[in-house]
Amino acid sequence: MRDVRDGVLVLRQHDSVAEAAEAIAAGRQTAVPVINGADRLVGLLDRTDLVAALYHRMALIDAKSEALNGEPDEAPTQAG
């Protein structure tokens, strides 16, 4: 992530979702240009994109947790 001469925040392709979230949450911009190593525009990330990325990340975490621990709604059974 970097600021350019006119104060526009720019993300690089390798910047993390957390960095993008921080940039957009700061509220200075509603969308952030994404550039590659040659400083060429490769995309534009906005709040909708960020929410979708965070949603998918949370879904993956939930799925991994369920796979390791079983269904979250399963109650242990008592013998007897």
Buried (B, 14 or more C-beta within 10 A) or exposed (E): EEEEEEEEBBBBEEBEBEBBBEBBEEEEBEBBBBBEEEEEEEEEBEBEBBEEBBEEEEEEEEEEEEEEEEEEEEEEEEEE
